[in-house]
Amino acid sequence: MTTSSSPTATLAAFAAGLRYDDIPAPVLRRTEDLLLDWTASALAGTGARPVQAIEAYARTMGPGAGSAEVLITRRTTSPHFAAMVNAAASHFAEQDDVHNGSVFHPAAVVFPPALAVAQALGASGRELLTAAVAGYEVGIRVGEFLGRSHYRVFHTTATAGTVAAAAATGRLLGLDAATMLHAFGSAGTQAAGLWEFLRDAADSKQLHCAHAASSGLASAYLAREGFTGARQILEGAQGMAAGMSSDADPARLTDRLGSRWATAETSFKYHASCRHTHPSADALLQLVRTHKLKADDLASVTAHVHQGAIDVLGRVVVPGTVHQAKFSMGTVLALVAEFGFAGLDEFDQQFLAPRVAALRDRVTMQLDAEIDQAYPQRWIGRVSVTTRDGRELGARVDEPKGDPGNTLTRPELEDKARRLAVYGRGATPAEMDALIARIWSVTECPRIERWLTL
């Protein structure tokens, strides 16, 4: 295979050549939905200690004023540091979006550099959306290409996300196909992010997104200056797949480019937890409502899951922090059974409550062959319970709340956005009203400027 016809080169050419008029209207509307969801997720991270640490670093290293906005403080700085902080903030509350097939959270690494660079360049709303779609389409395909083996060790949002950030930034910079390919090369060689942090409840997840967003942005700017990168960084003999995957499929990189819009396949998060918990949470919620059960009625709960859920959630048995609790299947299911929702306040106030902890310890995960075979394209939820009075009950959900076939409506997204802003104290109700209106009319915006001004 020659470099000019490589999958990496084809993907880079697609990102460089994408135009607003190429994108179907439903995909653009979905991108607006994703933009609101991301902005609110970033605002929810405003007071979080790990985010504040990254913001303190950015203040020390970056300019005190600039062309791009740090959403959690309203200050301005360079696009590099604005993207870094906004990315860290948007992944903290575990409410940002996810693409099932790639097991990738695109918003947290695509919108931070896209917004920062759009502000720096004075790009239009249409150019912002086009860049975001380029980032989503590239990042999702890279995640799918790297496969299930990659996700067992690597945090795909950090790895595929670095290339996605380069694609979004490069599209705004107007890179041609050859230069975009160099941006991909520099992004891929910097891609990193390991799941080991979960064992220690460490802060690395925020660093993963901050690094991916800022490194991808830097890669595109460097390419514009003539800096070269590996031309087959994804599928090459010593590229990302060689070092990070045992089941990589290069055909995934170019799967129906321009006709299959992976952006529109992206799901919204309903519960404020790791997405691997959502299918089981929805199934348990269905079961307790159908049979009018209370948490104390449940003698035991078995979540039938795919291997990816075990790989990620199996590391957390007794959570020590709120964030770690969001990766505890037992905690999530206990909150759902007790309160009907595993939301931000439920986690903050109740994750170690005695009743929650008691049910948490009665929850187990069990690998299910059918569910594992369907994953990651479909995230099926199935639970079986034994009640204290001896009944054996079960429930199944084929599309968790938030998936494209069971999506959040715009009123639901607006409600979620307002709740996230209140949670993080990141914006006032009046500011959120103005922000929502701004995003719903972003295609008419001739120049992206400050995001959070009335």
C-alpha positions as CSV (number, residue, x, y, z in Angstrom):
1,M,0.0,0.0,0.0
2,T,1.4,3.4,-0.9
3,T,1.3,6.3,1.5
4,S,-0.9,8.3,-0.8
5,S,-3.6,5.7,-0.7
6,S,-3.3,4.7,2.9
7,P,-6.3,4.7,5.2
8,T,-4.7,7.5,7.3
9,A,-4.2,9.6,4.2
10,T,-7.8,9.0,3.1
11,L,-9.1,10.0,6.5
12,A,-7.0,13.1,6.6
13,A,-8.2,14.2,3.1
14,F,-11.8,13.8,4.2
15,A,-11.2,16.0,7.2
16,A,-9.4,18.6,5.2
17,G,-12.0,18.7,2.4
18,L,-15.2,18.6,4.5
19,R,-17.5,21.5,3.8
20,Y,-20.6,22.7,5.7
21,D,-22.8,22.0,2.6
22,D,-21.6,18.4,2.6
23,I,-23.2,17.7,6.0
24,P,-26.8,16.7,6.1
25,A,-29.2,18.9,8.0
26,P,-30.1,16.3,10.7
27,V,-26.4,15.8,11.4
28,L,-25.9,19.5,11.8
29,R,-28.8,19.7,14.2
30,R,-27.4,16.8,16.1
31,T,-24.0,18.6,16.3
32,E,-25.8,21.6,17.8
33,D,-27.3,19.3,20.4
34,L,-23.9,17.9,21.2
35,L,-22.5,21.4,21.5
36,L,-25.0,22.4,24.1
37,D,-24.4,19.1,26.0
38,W,-20.7,19.7,26.0
39,T,-20.8,23.3,27.1
40,A,-23.0,22.4,30.0
41,S,-20.8,19.5,30.9
42,A,-17.8,21.8,31.0
43,L,-19.7,24.3,33.3
44,A,-20.5,21.4,35.6
45,G,-16.7,20.9,36.2
46,T,-16.2,24.5,37.3
47,G,-15.4,23.9,41.0
48,A,-13.8,20.5,40.7
49,R,-10.4,20.2,42.4
50,P,-8.6,18.4,39.5
51,V,-10.0,20.9,37.0
52,Q,-8.9,23.8,39.3
53,A,-5.4,22.2,39.4
54,I,-5.2,22.2,35.6
55,E,-6.5,25.7,35.5
56,A,-3.8,26.8,38.0
57,Y,-1.2,25.2,35.8
58,A,-2.6,27.0,32.7
59,R,-2.5,30.3,34.6
60,T,1.1,29.8,35.5
61,M,2.2,28.8,32.0
62,G,-0.1,30.6,29.7
63,P,-0.8,34.2,28.9
64,G,-3.0,36.1,31.3
65,A,-5.2,37.3,28.4
66,G,-5.8,36.1,24.9
67,S,-8.2,35.3,22.1
68,A,-9.9,32.2,23.7
69,E,-12.2,31.8,26.6
70,V,-11.8,29.6,29.7
71,L,-15.4,28.7,30.4
72,I,-15.0,27.9,34.1
73,T,-13.4,31.3,35.0
74,R,-14.5,33.5,32.1
75,R,-10.9,34.7,31.7
76,T,-9.2,34.6,28.3
77,T,-5.9,33.1,27.3
78,S,-4.3,31.4,24.3
79,P,-6.3,28.7,22.4
80,H,-3.8,26.1,23.7
81,F,-4.5,26.7,27.3
82,A,-8.2,27.4,26.9
83,A,-8.6,24.1,25.1
84,M,-6.7,22.3,27.9
85,V,-8.8,23.7,30.7
86,N,-12.2,23.4,29.0
87,A,-11.4,19.8,28.0
88,A,-10.5,18.9,31.6
89,A,-13.7,20.5,32.9
90,S,-16.0,18.8,30.4
91,H,-15.1,15.3,31.4
92,F,-15.4,15.6,35.2
93,A,-19.1,15.2,35.9
94,E,-19.4,12.1,33.7
95,Q,-22.2,13.7,31.7
96,D,-20.5,14.3,28.4
97,D,-21.5,12.3,25.3
98,V,-20.3,8.9,24.1
99,H,-20.2,7.0,20.8
100,N,-21.0,3.3,21.4
101,G,-19.1,1.6,18.6
102,S,-15.8,3.4,19.3
103,V,-16.3,3.6,23.1
104,F,-15.1,7.2,22.7
105,H,-16.3,10.5,24.3
106,P,-15.9,12.9,21.4
107,A,-17.2,16.2,22.8
108,A,-14.6,16.4,25.6
109,V,-11.7,16.5,23.1
110,V,-13.3,18.0,20.0
111,F,-15.3,21.0,21.1
112,P,-12.6,22.5,23.4
113,P,-10.0,23.0,20.7
114,A,-12.7,23.8,18.1
115,L,-14.3,26.6,20.2
116,A,-10.9,28.0,21.3
117,V,-9.6,28.1,17.7
118,A,-12.9,29.5,16.3
119,Q,-12.7,32.3,18.8
120,A,-9.1,33.0,18.0
121,L,-9.8,33.1,14.2
122,G,-13.2,34.8,14.4
123,A,-14.6,31.8,12.5
124,S,-18.3,31.6,11.8
125,G,-20.8,29.3,13.5
126,R,-21.0,27.2,10.4
127,E,-17.2,26.8,10.4
128,L,-17.3,25.8,14.0
129,L,-19.9,23.1,13.3
130,T,-18.0,21.8,10.3
131,A,-14.8,21.5,12.3
132,A,-16.6,19.7,15.1
133,V,-18.1,17.2,12.6
134,A,-14.6,16.6,11.1
135,G,-13.3,15.9,14.6
136,Y,-16.2,13.5,15.5
137,E,-15.9,11.6,12.2
138,V,-12.2,11.2,12.5
139,G,-12.1,10.4,16.2
140,I,-14.9,7.9,16.1
141,R,-13.3,6.0,13.2
142,V,-9.9,5.9,14.9
143,G,-11.6,4.5,18.0
144,E,-13.3,1.8,16.0
145,F,-10.1,1.0,14.2
146,L,-8.2,0.5,17.4
147,G,-10.8,-2.0,18.6
148,R,-11.7,-3.7,21.8
149,S,-8.2,-4.8,22.7
150,H,-7.1,-1.2,22.8
151,Y,-9.8,-0.2,25.3
152,R,-8.8,-2.8,27.8
153,V,-5.6,-0.8,28.6
154,F,-6.0,2.6,26.9
155,H,-8.6,5.3,27.5
156,T,-9.8,5.7,23.9
157,T,-10.9,9.3,24.5
158,A,-7.3,10.2,25.3
159,T,-5.8,8.3,22.3
160,A,-8.2,8.6,19.5
161,G,-9.1,12.0,20.9
162,T,-5.7,13.5,20.2
163,V,-6.2,12.8,16.5
164,A,-9.8,14.0,16.6
165,A,-8.6,17.3,18.2
166,A,-6.1,17.7,15.4
167,A,-8.7,17.1,12.8
168,A,-11.1,19.7,14.2
169,T,-8.3,22.3,14.6
170,G,-6.8,21.5,11.2
171,R,-10.2,22.0,9.6
172,L,-10.6,25.5,11.1
173,L,-7.0,26.4,10.1
174,G,-7.8,25.3,6.5
175,L,-5.1,22.7,6.3
176,D,-4.9,20.9,2.9
177,A,-4.9,17.1,2.8
178,A,-1.1,16.7,2.9
179,T,-0.7,19.1,5.8
180,M,-3.6,17.5,7.7
181,L,-1.9,14.2,7.3
182,H,1.2,15.7,9.1
183,A,-1.0,17.0,11.8
184,F,-2.4,13.4,12.3
185,G,1.1,12.1,12.5
186,S,2.2,14.5,15.2
187,A,-1.1,13.9,17.1
188,G,-0.8,10.1,17.0
189,T,2.7,10.1,18.3
190,Q,1.6,12.0,21.3
191,A,-1.6,9.9,22.0
192,A,-1.7,8.4,25.5
193,G,-3.9,7.6,28.4
194,L,-4.1,4.5,30.6
195,W,-6.9,3.1,32.7
196,E,-4.6,2.3,35.7
197,F,-5.7,5.6,37.3
198,L,-9.1,4.0,38.3
199,R,-7.5,1.7,40.8
200,D,-6.2,4.7,42.9
201,A,-9.1,7.1,42.2
202,A,-6.4,9.3,40.6
203,D,-7.1,12.5,38.7
204,S,-5.7,11.3,35.4
205,K,-9.0,11.3,33.5
206,Q,-9.1,15.1,33.4
207,L,-5.5,15.1,32.3
208,H,-6.3,12.7,29.5
209,C,-8.7,15.1,27.9
210,A,-6.7,18.2,28.6
211,H,-3.6,16.6,27.0
212,A,-5.6,15.2,24.0
213,A,-7.2,18.5,23.2
214,S,-4.1,20.7,23.6
215,S,-1.8,18.2,21.9
216,G,-4.1,17.8,18.9
217,L,-4.4,21.6,18.6
218,A,-0.6,22.0,18.8
219,S,-0.2,19.3,16.1
220,A,-2.4,21.1,13.6
221,Y,-0.7,24.5,14.3
222,L,2.7,22.9,13.9
223,A,1.7,21.2,10.7
224,R,0.6,24.6,9.4
225,E,4.2,25.8,10.0
226,G,5.6,23.0,8.0
227,F,6.3,20.6,10.8
228,T,6.1,17.0,9.5
229,G,4.6,13.9,11.1
230,A,4.5,10.2,10.3
231,R,2.2,9.7,7.2
232,Q,0.9,6.3,8.4
233,I,0.7,7.0,12.1
234,L,-2.4,4.9,12.5
235,E,-1.8,1.7,10.6
236,G,1.9,1.8,10.0
237,A,4.3,-0.9,11.1
238,Q,5.3,1.1,14.2
239,G,2.2,3.3,14.4
240,M,-0.6,3.5,17.0
241,A,-2.2,0.1,16.2
242,A,1.1,-1.7,16.3
243,G,1.7,-0.5,19.8
244,M,-1.8,-0.2,21.2
245,S,-4.0,-2.9,19.7
246,S,-4.1,-6.6,18.7
247,D,-7.4,-6.4,16.7
248,A,-7.1,-3.2,14.7
249,D,-9.1,-3.1,11.5
250,P,-7.9,-0.4,9.0
251,A,-11.1,-0.7,7.0
252,R,-12.8,1.1,9.9
253,L,-10.8,4.3,9.2
254,T,-12.6,4.9,5.9
255,D,-15.9,3.2,6.6
256,R,-18.4,5.0,4.3
257,L,-16.8,8.3,4.6
258,G,-19.2,11.0,3.5
259,S,-22.3,8.8,3.6
260,R,-22.2,7.2,7.1
261,W,-22.3,10.1,9.6
262,A,-20.9,8.7,12.8
263,T,-21.5,12.0,14.5
264,A,-25.3,11.3,14.5
265,E,-24.7,7.9,16.2
266,T,-23.4,9.6,19.3
267,S,-25.3,9.1,22.5
268,F,-26.1,11.5,25.4
269,K,-25.6,10.5,29.0
270,Y,-28.7,10.3,31.2
271,H,-27.1,9.1,34.5
272,A,-24.0,10.9,35.8
273,S,-21.8,7.8,35.7
274,C,-19.6,5.7,33.4
275,R,-21.6,4.8,30.3
276,H,-20.9,1.1,31.0
277,T,-23.3,1.3,33.9
278,H,-26.2,2.9,32.0
279,P,-27.7,-0.2,30.3
280,S,-27.9,-2.1,33.6
281,A,-29.1,1.0,35.4
282,D,-32.0,1.4,32.9
283,A,-32.9,-2.3,33.1
284,L,-33.0,-2.2,36.9
285,L,-35.0,1.0,36.9
286,Q,-37.5,-0.7,34.5
287,L,-37.7,-3.8,36.8
288,V,-38.3,-1.9,40.1
289,R,-40.9,0.3,38.5
290,T,-42.7,-2.7,36.9
291,H,-42.8,-4.7,40.1
292,K,-43.1,-1.7,42.4
293,L,-40.0,-2.7,44.4
294,K,-37.9,-0.8,46.8
295,A,-34.1,-1.1,47.2
296,D,-34.6,-3.0,50.4
297,D,-36.7,-5.6,48.6
298,L,-33.6,-6.7,46.6
299,A,-31.7,-9.5,48.1
300,S,-29.2,-9.7,45.2
301,V,-28.8,-8.1,41.8
302,T,-26.8,-9.5,38.9
303,A,-25.9,-7.2,36.0
304,H,-25.3,-9.2,32.8
305,V,-22.6,-7.2,30.9
306,H,-20.1,-7.2,28.1
307,Q,-16.4,-7.7,28.8
308,G,-15.6,-4.0,28.4
309,A,-17.8,-3.2,31.4
310,I,-15.9,-5.8,33.5
311,D,-12.5,-4.4,32.3
312,V,-13.4,-0.9,33.4
313,L,-15.8,-1.3,36.3
314,G,-14.2,-4.4,37.8
315,R,-11.4,-2.2,39.2
316,V,-13.7,-0.4,41.6
317,V,-15.2,-2.5,44.4
318,V,-15.6,-0.1,47.3
319,P,-15.3,3.5,45.9
320,G,-13.3,6.0,47.9
321,T,-14.4,9.1,46.1
322,V,-17.5,10.5,44.3
323,H,-15.7,10.1,40.9
324,Q,-14.6,6.5,41.6
325,A,-18.2,5.8,42.6
326,K,-19.3,6.6,39.1
327,F,-17.3,3.6,38.0
328,S,-18.8,1.2,40.6
329,M,-21.7,-0.8,39.1
330,G,-22.9,-1.6,42.6
331,T,-23.1,2.0,43.6
332,V,-24.9,3.1,40.4
333,L,-27.5,0.4,40.6
334,A,-28.0,1.1,44.3
335,L,-28.6,4.8,43.6
336,V,-31.0,3.9,40.8
337,A,-33.0,1.5,43.0
338,E,-33.1,3.9,45.9
339,F,-33.7,7.2,44.2
340,G,-34.8,6.3,40.6
341,F,-31.9,8.2,39.1
342,A,-28.1,8.2,39.5
343,G,-27.6,11.9,39.1
344,L,-25.0,14.4,40.2
345,D,-26.6,15.2,43.5
346,E,-27.3,11.5,44.3
347,F,-23.6,10.8,43.9
348,D,-22.4,13.7,45.8
349,Q,-24.8,13.3,48.8
350,Q,-25.5,9.5,48.9
351,F,-22.7,7.4,47.3
352,L,-21.6,6.2,50.8
353,A,-24.9,6.2,52.5
354,P,-25.5,3.0,54.5
355,R,-28.5,1.9,52.5
356,V,-26.7,2.5,49.2
357,A,-23.5,0.8,50.4
358,A,-25.5,-2.2,51.6
359,L,-27.2,-2.8,48.2
360,R,-23.9,-2.0,46.4
361,D,-22.4,-5.0,48.1
362,R,-25.3,-7.2,46.9
363,V,-24.6,-6.4,43.2
364,T,-22.4,-8.6,41.0
365,M,-21.4,-8.4,37.3
366,Q,-21.6,-11.5,35.1
367,L,-20.3,-11.8,31.6
368,D,-23.2,-12.4,29.1
369,A,-22.2,-14.0,25.8
370,E,-25.1,-12.3,23.8
371,I,-24.4,-8.9,25.3
372,D,-20.7,-9.2,24.8
373,Q,-21.1,-10.2,21.1
374,A,-23.4,-7.2,20.5
375,Y,-20.9,-4.8,22.1
376,P,-19.7,-2.2,21.2
377,Q,-22.2,-1.5,18.4
378,R,-25.1,-2.2,20.8
379,W,-25.0,-1.7,24.6
380,I,-27.7,-4.0,25.9
381,G,-28.8,-3.9,29.5
382,R,-30.0,-6.9,31.4
383,V,-30.4,-7.5,35.1
384,S,-31.7,-10.4,37.2
385,V,-32.7,-10.0,40.8
386,T,-33.7,-12.2,43.7
387,T,-36.1,-10.5,46.0
388,R,-36.2,-11.0,49.8
389,D,-39.5,-12.8,49.4
390,G,-37.8,-15.3,47.1
391,R,-38.9,-14.1,43.6
392,E,-36.6,-14.4,40.6
393,L,-37.1,-11.4,38.3
394,G,-35.4,-10.0,35.3
395,A,-35.5,-7.0,32.9
396,R,-33.8,-6.1,29.6
397,V,-33.2,-2.8,27.8
398,D,-31.9,-2.8,24.2
399,E,-31.4,1.0,23.9
400,P,-30.4,2.9,27.0
401,K,-31.8,6.3,27.5
402,G,-29.7,8.7,25.5
403,D,-28.9,6.4,22.6
404,P,-29.9,7.6,19.1
405,G,-33.0,5.4,19.1
406,N,-34.0,6.5,22.6
407,T,-32.5,10.0,22.5
408,L,-32.9,13.1,24.7
409,T,-35.2,15.7,23.1
410,R,-34.1,19.3,22.9
411,P,-36.3,20.2,25.9
412,E,-34.6,17.4,27.8
413,L,-31.2,18.6,26.7
414,E,-32.0,22.1,27.8
415,D,-33.2,20.8,31.2
416,K,-30.0,18.8,31.6
417,A,-27.9,21.7,30.6
418,R,-29.5,24.0,33.2
419,R,-29.0,21.3,35.9
420,L,-25.4,20.9,35.0
421,A,-24.8,24.7,35.2
422,V,-26.5,24.9,38.6
423,Y,-24.5,21.9,39.8
424,G,-21.1,23.5,38.9
425,R,-22.2,27.1,39.7
426,G,-20.8,27.7,36.2
427,A,-23.5,30.0,34.8
428,T,-26.6,31.8,36.0
429,P,-30.1,30.9,34.7
430,A,-30.1,34.0,32.6
431,E,-26.7,33.1,31.1
432,M,-28.0,29.6,30.3
433,D,-31.1,31.0,28.6
434,A,-28.8,33.2,26.4
435,L,-26.4,30.4,25.8
436,I,-29.1,27.9,24.7
437,A,-30.5,30.5,22.3
438,R,-27.0,31.2,20.9
439,I,-26.4,27.5,20.3
440,W,-29.7,26.9,18.6
441,S,-28.9,29.7,16.2
442,V,-25.2,29.1,15.9
443,T,-25.4,28.6,12.1
444,E,-26.4,32.3,11.7
445,C,-23.5,33.5,13.8
446,P,-20.9,35.3,11.5
447,R,-18.2,35.3,14.1
448,I,-17.6,33.1,17.2
449,E,-16.7,35.4,20.1
450,R,-17.2,35.1,23.8
451,W,-19.4,32.1,24.6
452,L,-20.8,33.2,28.0
453,T,-21.8,36.8,27.7
454,L,-25.4,38.0,27.8
